[in-house]
Structures are given as C-alpha cells and as structure tokens.
Amino acid sequence: MSGPVLADRPANVPAERVVDFDVYDPAGVADGFHEAFLALQAPGVPDLVWTPRNEGHWIVTRSELMTRIFPDSGAYSNRIIVIPKSVGEQHQMLPTTLDPPNHAAYRSLLQAGLAPPPNLAREDLIRRTANGLIDAFIHDGACNFTTAYAEQLPIRIFLGIVDLPLEDAPKLKLWSDQIVHPDGTMTYAEAEGHFHAYLWPHIEARLAGDGTDLLSVMVRGQVDGRPLSRPEMLSLCMQALLGGLDTIVNFLGFVFLFLARNPDHRRQLVAQPERISAAVEELLRRFPVVNVAREVRADVVCDGMLLKAGDVVMLSTALAGTDERAMSCPMDVDFNRRAGGHLAFGKGIHFCPGAHLARTEVRITLEEWLKRIPDFALAPGALITFRSGIVGTVDRLPLVWPV
C-alpha cells in the first residue's frame, strides 16, 4: 500500500510539521500497534503533522483536536475515509462516505437492524455462541484465541444478523482483510468485485422475499421515497459486512492479550463481575483500533495550519486513547477509572452504528470466558506480533490455562 514513493511537501506545509510516518507500516509496529503510534505524541511533536507517505496527508496526534474534527462534517468531509487518497476515491460505500444531508436516509436503513432493542434480544444467542466456542477447546488447556474465538463469535453473530451462510465466513473475511489490511495480493477493486459478485444473488433473493434480516431490511428500503438502485444496494450491504467482519474481531485480540499479560486485572474482573461493563469502556478507551480519514472541504485553518481543499486528514483512534493531555496515566488500564468519553467508535453523525452490538459481544465474552477460564496466560515462548492498517491487529494469540 505505501511503496517507496514519497509525496512532495506542499507549499502550505511548513518543514517543521513533516514526519515520516506510514500508517500501514509504522516503525516498530510488529512489537506493538498502539506503541508504534506513540512516536506521534513524543515531546515536541505538534498536534497536527504531515507525512509524505501514502501520497501525503495530515495526521492529528491529540485527542482534543480529534474530538473537534470527527463531528465537523461541515469542514471535513467523509468522502475520503481511507488513505492513500487514490484508494479512498474507490472506497465509496454507503452511508460511510456520505455527508449531510444525504447521509441520514441511508444510515437509517443500516441502523434498523443494529440499534439497541434488537441487540437486547440477541444476548442469549451471543451467550450460547460464546459458550459453544469455549466448549470446543476448554478441555485442551490451550487455543489460538484469534482463530478459535475472536474470528468466530463476532462473525457468527453478524452472519446471523444478515442471514448469510456460516460456511462463507472464510472467503468474506479474506476479502475484508484485503481492504483493511492490504498486503498487495489483491487490489481494492478486486476485493470489491468479489464482494459484489457474492452479494448480488443474495440481494436478488431478498428483493423477492419477505425476510427481516439486516440485508432484507436494507435492500427493500427506500430513500427519498424511491427504491434503492443496484449500486446503492451493493454499497450498503458491503459496508455492513466490512463493519461486522473485522473491527470487533481485532479489538478482542487486544483485550485478551492485555488480560493474559495482566493477571491482577483479570482477577479483579473474576472477583467483581459487576465491573465488567465499566471495564469494557476502559478497554475501548485504551485499545481503540481504527484509523480513519477525512477530506478537507474548503480551505480552513486548523492548529494554526492552512489546510487546503482536498487535503486528507487522518484520525487515529489509537492516539486518542494514549493522550496524556486527555487523561492521567493513559497507558495504564484502570477498571476503576472514572468513566469518560472515548473515540473508539468515532463521534458525530458517523458514530459507529454497531457500537451497542460490539459492546454487548465484548461484555458477554468477558462474562462467560472468565466464569469458565478464569486463569489463563500467553503460551510459553509465544511470539506476539502486530499489524497496522485501517484497523490494528494482533496477528496470533496463543493462550494456555490449567485443566
């Protein structure tokens, strides 16, 4: 994705604002995703910097500025949410890349199956699914948490929400990975083509039926009193799948890596399960995983810099969670920390529509896992590596526990 070519510094970028930072391959990322981004919060680094990597773009380094930019759709457009900009131009999915007033009607179709009331009815299903997965490996005393659980529970639940076959999960996850963690084996256009070819027969079946699954609700919906076009249906459905197949999978990896390395925190939740909901918020604050971009609509001054129309600004939620200006001891996880806002799900009209479902899955995972496997650790000699991209990832998480 990044390549060796560096963009020339534009006239509106002072030399002192330039950093060499590649969001897809930041220095040291193999040893820690969040830690790699800390270079952008080193002493003397401004709140807004510019990198020549990935065609050149701005990066917001501090939570306060991020909190202002996220909801400001008047100055910062969602038309580009992925870097480099040439790829962002292709990455046009409803409703994520729309601005007001066009955004609301499409988001309402996506929100219909993801709002809190339906999620409450799904809690028993999530709990049964979690325990079924744990049943498969609990007596082994070991598992690769990534493949045995993190890649299973959210995807199984989401494929149920969209009523797609569970056996299709591996190829859907493969295409999703090539969009959020491109490795050069597949272009964005190729991954999108696979999604569209897969989805269209399912969409046609939904149009002829009376199902109540999320895909059915979306494709039979209307915008401004008219049915959706074929491109609109494909875009909306692909966006739903990307949201359901990746982000929470990766967040769970960071959560269980932390708990495996920090037995005192794990024991606190085992002894005080009533703290789990608060713990989920603290973990979301400390380990957010999404990197998202915005496009400057018209020339604007930000942090004393002139941003030109068409400039791209990257917002890394990882930096919001590690900002010592926003909270004391931000690198420490404190389940008794006074609840405060975080940016794990964004902010404003594009706040993640699946946030409630994600919180529910993480909470139930902690509740059920800690009941049944309260004492676990990293496998001896395990090498833990990480990757960056649109979403940060723990590559593999081998866990062990006494049996």
FIFI-593628 format. One record per residue (C-alpha): residue number from 1; residue in one letter; x, y, z. Coordinates in pm, whole numbers, plus 50000, padded with zeros to 5 digits. Layout:
<finus>
FINU; num; residuo; xx; yy; zz
FINU; NUM; a; X; Y; Z .
...
</finus>
This chain:
<finus>
FINU; num; residuo; xx; yy; zz
FINU; 1; m; 50000; 50000; 50000 .
FINU; 2; s; 50269; 50251; 50094 .
FINU; 3; g; 50552; 50192; 49843 .
FINU; 4; p; 50880; 50382; 49821 .
FINU; 5; v; 50747; 50698; 49651 .
FINU; 6; l; 50717; 50996; 49885 .
FINU; 7; a; 50491; 51291; 49809 .
FINU; 8; d; 50647; 51633; 49766 .
FINU; 9; r; 50583; 51872; 50054 .
FINU; 10; p; 50308; 52117; 49952 .
FINU; 11; a; 50359; 52490; 49994 .
FINU; 12; n; 50107; 52502; 50281 .
FINU; 13; v; 50307; 52253; 50491 .
FINU; 14; p; 50595; 52400; 50696 .
FINU; 15; a; 50903; 52180; 50721 .
FINU; 16; e; 50868; 52158; 51099 .
FINU; 17; r; 50530; 51986; 51060 .
FINU; 18; v; 50668; 51699; 50848 .
FINU; 19; v; 50704; 51349; 50999 .
FINU; 20; d; 50794; 51023; 50830 .
FINU; 21; f; 50505; 50802; 50937 .
FINU; 22; d; 50337; 50524; 50741 .
FINU; 23; v; 50002; 50422; 50890 .
FINU; 24; y; 50024; 50085; 50714 .
FINU; 25; d; 50374; 50009; 50837 .
FINU; 26; p; 50480; 50240; 51122 .
FINU; 27; a; 50823; 50181; 51269 .
FINU; 28; g; 50810; 49919; 51544 .
FINU; 29; v; 50456; 49803; 51471 .
FINU; 30; a; 50549; 49434; 51484 .
FINU; 31; d; 50622; 49483; 51854 .
FINU; 32; g; 50309; 49684; 51937 .
FINU; 33; f; 50035; 49854; 51737 .
FINU; 34; h; 49942; 50125; 51987 .
FINU; 35; e; 50302; 50168; 52095 .
FINU; 36; a; 50410; 50236; 51735 .
FINU; 37; f; 50175; 50533; 51718 .
FINU; 38; l; 50322; 50685; 52035 .
FINU; 39; a; 50601; 50832; 51823 .
FINU; 40; l; 50342; 51086; 51712 .
FINU; 41; q; 50295; 51201; 52073 .
FINU; 42; a; 50664; 51237; 52157 .
FINU; 43; p; 50774; 51568; 52315 .
FINU; 44; g; 50775; 51848; 52063 .
FINU; 45; v; 50551; 51678; 51806 .
FINU; 46; p; 50270; 51920; 51709 .
FINU; 47; d; 49901; 51836; 51739 .
FINU; 48; l; 49879; 51829; 51361 .
FINU; 49; v; 50157; 51693; 51139 .
FINU; 50; w; 50202; 51597; 50774 .
FINU; 51; t; 50359; 51282; 50632 .
FINU; 52; p; 50482; 51227; 50274 .
FINU; 53; r; 50380; 50859; 50297 .
FINU; 54; n; 50072; 50724; 50121 .
FINU; 55; e; 50051; 51017; 49877 .
FINU; 56; g; 50091; 51273; 50157 .
FINU; 57; h; 49835; 51355; 50426 .
FINU; 58; w; 49787; 51526; 50761 .
FINU; 59; i; 49773; 51333; 51090 .
FINU; 60; v; 49600; 51455; 51406 .
FINU; 61; t; 49808; 51350; 51706 .
FINU; 62; r; 49593; 51462; 52000 .
FINU; 63; s; 49251; 51375; 52137 .
FINU; 64; e; 49118; 51730; 52177 .
FINU; 65; l; 49170; 51815; 51811 .
FINU; 66; m; 49029; 51478; 51705 .
FINU; 67; t; 48720; 51540; 51915 .
FINU; 68; r; 48661; 51864; 51723 .
FINU; 69; i; 48725; 51723; 51375 .
FINU; 70; f; 48527; 51398; 51399 .
FINU; 71; p; 48182; 51562; 51417 .
FINU; 72; d; 48264; 51863; 51197 .
FINU; 73; s; 48119; 51738; 50868 .
FINU; 74; g; 48087; 52098; 50751 .
FINU; 75; a; 48463; 52140; 50725 .
FINU; 76; y; 48580; 51778; 50699 .
FINU; 77; s; 48405; 51550; 50452 .
FINU; 78; n; 48363; 51174; 50478 .
FINU; 79; r; 48407; 51144; 50102 .
FINU; 80; i; 48759; 51015; 50169 .
FINU; 81; i; 48791; 50784; 50470 .
FINU; 82; v; 49084; 50570; 50353 .
FINU; 83; i; 49441; 50664; 50266 .
FINU; 84; p; 49605; 50696; 50023 .
FINU; 85; k; 49355; 50927; 49860 .
FINU; 86; s; 49362; 50738; 49530 .
FINU; 87; v; 49232; 50431; 49714 .
FINU; 88; g; 48989; 50643; 49915 .
FINU; 89; e; 48842; 50762; 49587 .
FINU; 90; q; 48748; 50400; 49515 .
FINU; 91; h; 48632; 50328; 49868 .
FINU; 92; q; 48287; 50480; 49825 .
FINU; 93; m; 48039; 50293; 50045 .
FINU; 94; l; 47703; 50398; 50182 .
FINU; 95; p; 47645; 50557; 50425 .
FINU; 96; t; 48004; 50594; 50550 .
FINU; 97; t; 48135; 50816; 50270 .
FINU; 98; l; 47830; 51045; 50256 .
FINU; 99; d; 47788; 51382; 50426 .
FINU; 100; p; 47468; 51553; 50543 .
FINU; 101; p; 47200; 51576; 50426 .
FINU; 102; n; 47240; 51267; 50205 .
FINU; 103; h; 47382; 51052; 50484 .
FINU; 104; a; 47079; 51021; 50714 .
FINU; 105; a; 46841; 50821; 50494 .
FINU; 106; y; 47098; 50552; 50416 .
FINU; 107; r; 47222; 50530; 50774 .
FINU; 108; s; 46866; 50473; 50897 .
FINU; 109; l; 46849; 50158; 50682 .
FINU; 110; l; 47176; 50028; 50826 .
FINU; 111; q; 47080; 50128; 51180 .
FINU; 112; a; 46747; 49944; 51164 .
FINU; 113; g; 46893; 49605; 51249 .
FINU; 114; l; 47175; 49724; 51475 .
FINU; 115; a; 47005; 49957; 51725 .
FINU; 116; p; 46996; 49858; 52094 .
FINU; 117; p; 46648; 49696; 52115 .
FINU; 118; p; 46727; 49413; 51869 .
FINU; 119; n; 47064; 49362; 52037 .
FINU; 120; l; 46900; 49304; 52375 .
FINU; 121; a; 46700; 49021; 52220 .
FINU; 122; r; 47026; 48875; 52086 .
FINU; 123; e; 47202; 48848; 52421 .
FINU; 124; d; 47100; 48487; 52475 .
FINU; 125; l; 47223; 48395; 52127 .
FINU; 126; i; 47558; 48567; 52188 .
FINU; 127; r; 47592; 48390; 52523 .
FINU; 128; r; 47509; 48048; 52372 .
FINU; 129; t; 47751; 48107; 52086 .
FINU; 130; a; 48029; 48213; 52323 .
FINU; 131; n; 47987; 47904; 52538 .
FINU; 132; g; 47966; 47677; 52236 .
FINU; 133; l; 48300; 47806; 52114 .
FINU; 134; i; 48458; 47768; 52459 .
FINU; 135; d; 48323; 47411; 52481 .
FINU; 136; a; 48532; 47320; 52176 .
FINU; 137; f; 48869; 47394; 52339 .
FINU; 138; i; 48830; 47436; 52716 .
FINU; 139; h; 48948; 47080; 52790 .
FINU; 140; d; 49255; 47122; 52569 .
FINU; 141; g; 49408; 47378; 52803 .
FINU; 142; a; 49517; 47585; 52506 .
FINU; 143; c; 49394; 47764; 52195 .
FINU; 144; n; 49488; 48027; 51943 .
FINU; 145; f; 49237; 48283; 52067 .
FINU; 146; t; 49245; 48468; 51736 .
FINU; 147; t; 49117; 48181; 51523 .
FINU; 148; a; 48932; 47978; 51787 .
FINU; 149; y; 48729; 48262; 51933 .
FINU; 150; a; 48791; 48621; 51815 .
FINU; 151; e; 48738; 48537; 51448 .
FINU; 152; q; 48442; 48316; 51531 .
FINU; 153; l; 48200; 48486; 51770 .
FINU; 154; p; 48151; 48830; 51607 .
FINU; 155; i; 48138; 48679; 51257 .
FINU; 156; r; 47890; 48408; 51354 .
FINU; 157; i; 47665; 48661; 51521 .
FINU; 158; f; 47687; 48906; 51232 .
FINU; 159; l; 47629; 48644; 50962 .
FINU; 160; g; 47315; 48554; 51155 .
FINU; 161; i; 47206; 48918; 51153 .
FINU; 162; v; 47248; 48936; 50774 .
FINU; 163; d; 47131; 48575; 50722 .
FINU; 164; l; 47432; 48459; 50520 .
FINU; 165; p; 47578; 48106; 50536 .
FINU; 166; l; 47836; 48049; 50810 .
FINU; 167; e; 48047; 47844; 50571 .
FINU; 168; d; 48104; 48160; 50365 .
FINU; 169; a; 48285; 48330; 50654 .
FINU; 170; p; 48645; 48243; 50545 .
FINU; 171; k; 48618; 48399; 50200 .
FINU; 172; l; 48428; 48703; 50331 .
FINU; 173; k; 48697; 48756; 50594 .
FINU; 174; l; 48969; 48718; 50330 .
FINU; 175; w; 48817; 48991; 50112 .
FINU; 176; s; 48761; 49211; 50415 .
FINU; 177; d; 49124; 49170; 50521 .
FINU; 178; q; 49243; 49275; 50176 .
FINU; 179; i; 49057; 49603; 50220 .
FINU; 180; v; 49154; 49688; 50578 .
FINU; 181; h; 49499; 49518; 50582 .
FINU; 182; p; 49607; 49514; 50217 .
FINU; 183; d; 49914; 49301; 50155 .
FINU; 184; g; 49945; 49360; 49781 .
FINU; 185; t; 49798; 49025; 49673 .
FINU; 186; m; 49464; 49183; 49582 .
FINU; 187; t; 49372; 49537; 49479 .
FINU; 188; y; 49085; 49725; 49637 .
FINU; 189; a; 48891; 49695; 49310 .
FINU; 190; e; 48942; 49317; 49306 .
FINU; 191; a; 48826; 49277; 49667 .
FINU; 192; e; 48523; 49495; 49599 .
FINU; 193; g; 48447; 49290; 49287 .
FINU; 194; h; 48448; 48969; 49491 .
FINU; 195; f; 48208; 49121; 49745 .
FINU; 196; h; 47972; 49247; 49475 .
FINU; 197; a; 47968; 48918; 49284 .
FINU; 198; y; 47897; 48732; 49607 .
FINU; 199; l; 47631; 48971; 49733 .
FINU; 200; w; 47415; 49024; 49426 .
FINU; 201; p; 47246; 48679; 49417 .
FINU; 202; h; 47167; 48716; 49788 .
FINU; 203; i; 47028; 49066; 49729 .
FINU; 204; e; 46806; 48941; 49446 .
FINU; 205; a; 46670; 48670; 49674 .
FINU; 206; r; 46596; 48928; 49945 .
FINU; 207; l; 46413; 49151; 49700 .
FINU; 208; a; 46180; 48863; 49614 .
FINU; 209; g; 46123; 48759; 49975 .
FINU; 210; d; 45983; 48895; 50298 .
FINU; 211; g; 46277; 48835; 50534 .
FINU; 212; t; 46351; 49052; 50836 .
FINU; 213; d; 46732; 49013; 50839 .
FINU; 214; l; 46950; 49322; 50805 .
FINU; 215; l; 47021; 49274; 50433 .
FINU; 216; s; 46649; 49235; 50361 .
FINU; 217; v; 46564; 49548; 50558 .
FINU; 218; m; 46829; 49749; 50374 .
FINU; 219; v; 46770; 49640; 50014 .
FINU; 220; r; 46392; 49670; 50039 .
FINU; 221; g; 46419; 50013; 50198 .
FINU; 222; q; 46362; 50345; 50029 .
FINU; 223; v; 46550; 50673; 50009 .
FINU; 224; d; 46353; 50990; 49939 .
FINU; 225; g; 46051; 50779; 49850 .
FINU; 226; r; 46225; 50566; 49588 .
FINU; 227; p; 46373; 50214; 49590 .
FINU; 228; l; 46749; 50176; 49607 .
FINU; 229; s; 46945; 50128; 49286 .
FINU; 230; r; 47162; 49820; 49236 .
FINU; 231; p; 47487; 50012; 49308 .
FINU; 232; e; 47330; 50155; 49625 .
FINU; 233; m; 47224; 49810; 49746 .
FINU; 234; l; 47570; 49664; 49683 .
FINU; 235; s; 47744; 49955; 49852 .
FINU; 236; l; 47522; 49949; 50160 .
FINU; 237; c; 47548; 49572; 50200 .
FINU; 238; m; 47926; 49569; 50152 .
FINU; 239; q; 47964; 49839; 50416 .
FINU; 240; a; 47758; 49633; 50659 .
FINU; 241; l; 47974; 49327; 50602 .
FINU; 242; l; 48301; 49516; 50644 .
FINU; 243; g; 48179; 49661; 50972 .
FINU; 244; g; 48070; 49324; 51103 .
FINU; 245; l; 48365; 49111; 50991 .
FINU; 246; d; 48671; 49294; 51117 .
FINU; 247; t; 48678; 49565; 51383 .
FINU; 248; i; 48546; 49380; 51689 .
FINU; 249; v; 48747; 49071; 51589 .
FINU; 250; n; 49068; 49271; 51623 .
FINU; 251; f; 48965; 49457; 51937 .
FINU; 252; l; 48901; 49126; 52117 .
FINU; 253; g; 49258; 49025; 52039 .
FINU; 254; f; 49397; 49330; 52218 .
FINU; 255; v; 49163; 49278; 52515 .
FINU; 256; f; 49267; 48918; 52573 .
FINU; 257; l; 49633; 48991; 52514 .
FINU; 258; f; 49613; 49251; 52789 .
FINU; 259; l; 49431; 49017; 53028 .
FINU; 260; a; 49677; 48734; 52959 .
FINU; 261; r; 49966; 48965; 53047 .
FINU; 262; n; 49799; 49128; 53349 .
FINU; 263; p; 49667; 48870; 53596 .
FINU; 264; d; 49574; 49129; 53860 .
FINU; 265; h; 49329; 49295; 53621 .
FINU; 266; r; 49190; 48956; 53525 .
FINU; 267; r; 49144; 48858; 53889 .
FINU; 268; q; 48965; 49185; 53958 .
FINU; 269; l; 48701; 49104; 53698 .
FINU; 270; v; 48669; 48745; 53819 .
FINU; 271; a; 48613; 48870; 54175 .
FINU; 272; q; 48395; 49166; 54068 .
FINU; 273; p; 48197; 49068; 53758 .
FINU; 274; e; 47977; 49371; 53816 .
FINU; 275; r; 48277; 49577; 53700 .
FINU; 276; i; 48284; 49418; 53355 .
FINU; 277; s; 48067; 49679; 53182 .
FINU; 278; a; 48291; 49958; 53313 .
FINU; 279; a; 48595; 49750; 53218 .
FINU; 280; v; 48471; 49729; 52859 .
FINU; 281; e; 48466; 50109; 52836 .
FINU; 282; e; 48815; 50138; 52982 .
FINU; 283; l; 48945; 49877; 52739 .
FINU; 284; l; 48780; 50061; 52450 .
FINU; 285; r; 48949; 50378; 52572 .
FINU; 286; r; 49292; 50214; 52595 .
FINU; 287; f; 49287; 49986; 52289 .
FINU; 288; p; 49091; 50150; 52005 .
FINU; 289; v; 49194; 50006; 51670 .
FINU; 290; v; 49055; 50221; 51387 .
FINU; 291; n; 49240; 50465; 51161 .
FINU; 292; v; 49003; 50677; 50953 .
FINU; 293; a; 49048; 50977; 50725 .
FINU; 294; r; 48858; 51293; 50636 .
FINU; 295; e; 48886; 51524; 50333 .
FINU; 296; v; 48907; 51900; 50379 .
FINU; 297; r; 48604; 52056; 50207 .
FINU; 298; a; 48737; 52410; 50168 .
FINU; 299; d; 49049; 52593; 50285 .
FINU; 300; v; 49046; 52600; 50664 .
FINU; 301; v; 49287; 52693; 50943 .
FINU; 302; c; 49346; 52407; 51189 .
FINU; 303; d; 49602; 52414; 51471 .
FINU; 304; g; 49745; 52726; 51308 .
FINU; 305; m; 49797; 52548; 50976 .
FINU; 306; l; 49628; 52628; 50648 .
FINU; 307; l; 49467; 52309; 50523 .
FINU; 308; k; 49376; 52328; 50155 .
FINU; 309; a; 49057; 52199; 49997 .
FINU; 310; g; 49117; 51836; 49904 .
FINU; 311; d; 49380; 51774; 50172 .
FINU; 312; v; 49335; 51448; 50362 .
FINU; 313; v; 49348; 51431; 50742 .
FINU; 314; m; 49397; 51103; 50926 .
FINU; 315; l; 49233; 51045; 51265 .
FINU; 316; s; 49386; 50755; 51457 .
FINU; 317; t; 49172; 50644; 51750 .
FINU; 318; a; 49483; 50478; 51895 .
FINU; 319; l; 49624; 50826; 51959 .
FINU; 320; a; 49304; 50939; 52130 .
FINU; 321; g; 49344; 50655; 52379 .
FINU; 322; t; 49708; 50728; 52468 .
FINU; 323; d; 49693; 51107; 52505 .
FINU; 324; e; 49822; 51215; 52847 .
FINU; 325; r; 49663; 51556; 52795 .
FINU; 326; a; 49319; 51398; 52786 .
FINU; 327; m; 49359; 51174; 53093 .
FINU; 328; s; 49611; 51089; 53360 .
FINU; 329; c; 49832; 50783; 53307 .
FINU; 330; p; 49668; 50695; 52975 .
FINU; 331; m; 49880; 50385; 52913 .
FINU; 332; d; 49755; 50232; 53239 .
FINU; 333; v; 49433; 50030; 53235 .
FINU; 334; d; 49225; 50118; 53540 .
FINU; 335; f; 48888; 49945; 53572 .
FINU; 336; n; 48803; 50194; 53848 .
FINU; 337; r; 48882; 50495; 53629 .
FINU; 338; r; 48604; 50749; 53630 .
FINU; 339; a; 48406; 50696; 53310 .
FINU; 340; g; 48478; 50947; 53039 .
FINU; 341; g; 48435; 50983; 52668 .
FINU; 342; h; 48650; 50792; 52423 .
FINU; 343; l; 48668; 50787; 52045 .
FINU; 344; a; 48680; 50412; 51981 .
FINU; 345; f; 48354; 50436; 51784 .
FINU; 346; g; 48414; 50784; 51645 .
FINU; 347; k; 48198; 51085; 51720 .
FINU; 348; g; 47917; 51272; 51548 .
FINU; 349; i; 47681; 51157; 51275 .
FINU; 350; h; 47916; 50877; 51169 .
FINU; 351; f; 47936; 50728; 51519 .
FINU; 352; c; 47961; 50351; 51464 .
FINU; 353; p; 47607; 50209; 51422 .
FINU; 354; g; 47728; 49873; 51556 .
FINU; 355; a; 47863; 50017; 51882 .
FINU; 356; h; 47596; 49864; 52104 .
FINU; 357; l; 47634; 49522; 51945 .
FINU; 358; a; 48014; 49543; 51983 .
FINU; 359; r; 47989; 49637; 52350 .
FINU; 360; t; 47745; 49353; 52409 .
FINU; 361; e; 47972; 49096; 52244 .
FINU; 362; v; 48278; 49207; 52443 .
FINU; 363; r; 48086; 49217; 52772 .
FINU; 364; i; 47935; 48872; 52727 .
FINU; 365; t; 48269; 48732; 52612 .
FINU; 366; l; 48434; 48854; 52933 .
FINU; 367; e; 48147; 48731; 53149 .
FINU; 368; e; 48140; 48380; 53004 .
FINU; 369; w; 48513; 48330; 52948 .
FINU; 370; l; 48611; 48443; 53298 .
FINU; 371; k; 48349; 48216; 53455 .
FINU; 372; r; 48493; 47915; 53280 .
FINU; 373; i; 48861; 48003; 53221 .
FINU; 374; p; 48950; 48249; 53496 .
FINU; 375; d; 49323; 48174; 53493 .
FINU; 376; f; 49498; 48196; 53156 .
FINU; 377; a; 49826; 48325; 53018 .
FINU; 378; l; 50026; 48353; 52699 .
FINU; 379; a; 50170; 48023; 52581 .
FINU; 380; p; 50536; 47991; 52688 .
FINU; 381; g; 50766; 48131; 52423 .
FINU; 382; a; 50479; 48281; 52223 .
FINU; 383; l; 50588; 48549; 51978 .
FINU; 384; i; 50318; 48816; 51958 .
FINU; 385; t; 50326; 49040; 51651 .
FINU; 386; f; 50101; 49317; 51528 .
FINU; 387; r; 49997; 49488; 51205 .
FINU; 388; s; 49859; 49828; 51125 .
FINU; 389; g; 49618; 49949; 50858 .
FINU; 390; i; 49266; 50081; 50857 .
FINU; 391; v; 49229; 49857; 51164 .
FINU; 392; g; 49508; 49745; 51401 .
FINU; 393; t; 49558; 49372; 51454 .
FINU; 394; v; 49714; 49116; 51687 .
FINU; 395; d; 49831; 48852; 51442 .
FINU; 396; r; 49808; 48545; 51660 .
FINU; 397; l; 49728; 48497; 52028 .
FINU; 398; p; 49816; 48153; 52174 .
FINU; 399; l; 49671; 48114; 52525 .
FINU; 400; v; 49711; 47838; 52785 .
FINU; 401; w; 49530; 47753; 53109 .
FINU; 402; p; 49529; 47471; 53366 .
FINU; 403; v; 49296; 47173; 53307 .
</finus>
